[in-house]
Every structure is written in structure tokens, then in C-alpha cells.
Amino acid sequence: MFRHTYMEFPALTLVLGGQERSRPVRTLGEAAEILIKRWPSDDGEEYVVAVKACLDAIHGIISPTAARDALIRAAHEAGIRYIAVVH
């Protein structure tokens, strides 16, 4: 159904609170799952943009990298730290 759900993008790790302290994000599917199920707040403007960006990337409308950038902006908005791996 969503052929790009598992398309990889440059990996990062989100540092969340609670028991699940750090969460690696390597694919669009993982990004969408974190945004929808594990995000601390669903009312931020950047959060809404990130959810839409993930869906657009899954459908091939935008690049996975653009969705990753939106995820990073949403993390800033929510006060979530992240660790990016640079190759």
C-alpha cells in the first residue's frame, strides 16, 4: 500500500522522556510512528507540518530528507533533543 513507508532517510535518534529515553529513526515509517504514537504534544504548528511531510514523503510527493527536516523542526518545537549521524 505505502511503498515508501520504509524508505530510508539520514538516520537520527530522538531523545524522548520517560522509559523510552532514545529512539532511533531510520525510515519514514519509524518517523510517522513516533509522531503519531509517541509525540508528547499534538497541537504544535511544526508537529502538524511534520505529520503531513511524512505522509507526503510516503506517497512520493516530497523527499524523505524533507520529511526528516520537518521532523527536526517539530522536535525543536516540542523541546525534544536529537542526535544526527553525519557520514
C-alpha positions in Angstrom: 0.0 0.0 0.0 2.6 2.6 1.1 5.6 1.5 -0.9 7.8 4.3 0.6 6.9 3.7 4.2 10.2 2.0 4.9 12.3 4.2 2.6 15.4 5.2 4.5 16.4 8.8 5.2 19.5 10.0 7.0 19.2 8.5 10.5 18.8 10.3 13.7 18.0 9.5 17.3 15.3 11.4 19.2 15.9 11.8 22.9 12.4 11.4 24.4 11.4 11.4 28.1 10.1 8.6 30.1 11.1 5.0 29.9 11.9 5.2 26.2 14.8 7.6 26.5 16.2 7.4 23.0 14.6 6.3 19.8 16.4 5.7 16.5 14.6 6.9 13.4 15.9 5.4 10.2 12.8 5.2 8.0 9.7 7.2 7.1 7.6 4.5 8.8 9.5 4.9 12.1 9.2 8.7 11.9 5.4 8.5 11.3 5.0 6.0 14.1 6.9 8.3 16.6 4.9 11.4 15.5 1.5 9.7 15.8 2.0 7.4 18.8 4.8 8.7 20.9 4.9 12.5 20.4 4.4 14.5 23.7 2.0 17.0 22.1 -0.1 17.1 19.0 -1.0 20.8 18.9 2.1 22.5 17.6 2.3 24.0 14.1 5.6 22.2 13.3 4.1 19.0 14.6 1.3 19.2 12.1 3.7 20.1 9.3 5.9 17.1 10.2 3.0 14.7 10.1 1.9 16.0 6.7 5.5 15.8 5.5 5.8 12.2 6.5 2.6 11.3 4.7 3.7 13.3 1.6 7.1 11.5 1.6 5.4 8.1 2.0 3.3 8.9 -1.1 6.4 10.1 -3.0 5.3 13.8 -3.1 8.4 15.1 -1.2 11.8 13.6 -0.4 12.5 11.6 2.7 15.1 14.2 3.6 12.4 17.0 3.5 10.3 14.9 5.9 13.3 14.4 8.2 13.9 18.2 8.2 10.3 18.7 9.2 10.7 16.1 12.0 13.7 18.0 13.3 11.7 21.3 13.3 8.9 19.6 15.2 11.4 18.2 17.7 12.8 21.7 18.3 9.2 23.0 18.8 8.5 20.2 21.4 11.8 20.6 23.2 13.0 17.2 22.1 16.7 16.8 21.6 18.0 14.7 18.7 21.3 13.2 17.7 22.1 13.2 14.0 24.8 10.9 12.4 26.9 12.6 9.8 28.7 10.4 7.3 
